Amino acid sequence: MSIRLSNGSEIPIEMHKIRIVQKVRLAPVRERLQAMDEAGYNTFLLRTRDIFMDMLTDSGTNAMTDNQQAAMLQADDAYAGSESFYKLLDAVKEIFGYQYLLPVHQGRAAEHLLAKSFIKPGDFIPMNYHFTTTKAHFNLVGGTVLELFGPDALVTESDKPFKGNMDLGRLKETIDKVGAGKIPFVRMEATTNLIGGQPFSLANLHEIKKLIAPLGIPLFVDGSLISENAYFIRQREPKYANASIKDIIREIMEVADLCYLSGRKSCSVRGGFIATNRKDLYETIRPWLPVYEGFYTYGGMSSKEIEAMAVGVREMTELEIAGSSADAIKYLVEQLIENKVPVVTPPGGLACHVDAMRFVSHVPQSEYPAGSLAAAVYIISGIRGMERGSISMDRDEEGNDVPSDMELLRLAVPRRVFTMSHFQYAADRIKWLYEHRSMIGGLEFCEEPPILRFFAGRLKPKNNWGAKLAEAFEKDFGPNC
Ligand code: F0G
């Protein structure tokens, strides 16, 4: 929720009290430089003891509510038939309107089961944009991902409200070209992660459904950030201005044939599920659940997490909770714009995205500008963000780098974790870095895993730019900052 101040400006306002806290430390810049060296210039490989603000992800890092924590005490740890499962099923029926539920240990496990159940070699899966683990799973079973985004999707500075929409013309062309028989499903991702957390509109979803339903192609929604997408629909799609988040989520689910999600984001719990009303889809997936995840009533989640998820699924439909990170992201984006830092607009869900292609325009894509920027931000601030650019793309079959459509530094905003002063600190340090951006150089790989290389790859800075940047920072702020 945002609130208007007497001077007319808006600030995000916390609709909660903070009653449990976790200590963090701001390591001095020299220590941060050393930590970055040891991490191979890959923010995934840092240790949290060296991190001041962890903005790597909003996944599994949200603050739970007291009600979620309390529910965990009631966990029924039965291997089969656990009451905790039935509580989650009730919540999914109420919020999603779906009666069939397959719990999984996290989002990518759902992707694995969907790939295993529906995709054959030679199939094509149209989507608004890929997510890293989605693409990996769909490719592993021989499928080809087709990203059918519209002309606005990749324009970083924009006022288009729904850059996560699918281009209907491109979808029609694809179906004509490859044939409906080669398309096991169409996937729409709520607030498309890799292009700046940009939502789709309900109008777009209805249009997609109208086109594919007569051809027998089902529509799957990745609902990991469903409450944020619903929040944006309420804000940006005039027809829904007075609708509740619950009503909007319900309508999305009525249009979709199936929803799967990582519970680690909107639901603020570690886990995930697949849900649907289509018995045929459910029965195709169901046999694989105990093979890869766990028995039907826990599917790889602990009963405690299932309990917390049952609460989280309902709570995410409360307006203040659905908008808690979106409003903070908007604030940070606006602060950075004020400081002339290039960011993705309009502000999206999950993170503030800094446009590395414009921030370090002197670093060529072959030297991973978003990776460089992520490392530089950590060195000068202790803030850990995530590279979402060419390092996050794996090489093609010939071993060539695949340049990413966008080079973004993602500064994720976990729900209810940071305060205003944190965001002000972040905006200030990034402003300093922007003024010293010419000092940031490129990166090259030293160790490169063959798949999802961004997780464990190690890189090094060209011409030792990290050390020079740390030195300049120390000169301005002193050794203890
Ligand atoms: N789908 C989307 C849209 C996601 O953002 C993620 C994870 C997944 C699926 C996979 O879910 O992590 O529970 O297995 N996104 C995390 C992130 C990793 O940091 O953005 P998971």
Boltz pocket constraint, residues with backbone or C-beta under 6 A from the ligand:
constraints:
  - pocket:
      binder: B
      contacts: [[A, 56], [A, 57], [A, 58], [A, 59], [A, 105], [A, 106], [A, 107], [A, 108], [A, 109], [A, 131], [A, 133], [A, 134], [A, 189], [A, 190], [A, 191], [A, 193], [A, 222], [A, 224], [A, 225], [A, 261], [A, 262], [A, 263], [A, 264], [A, 271], [A, 272]]
      max_distance: 6.0
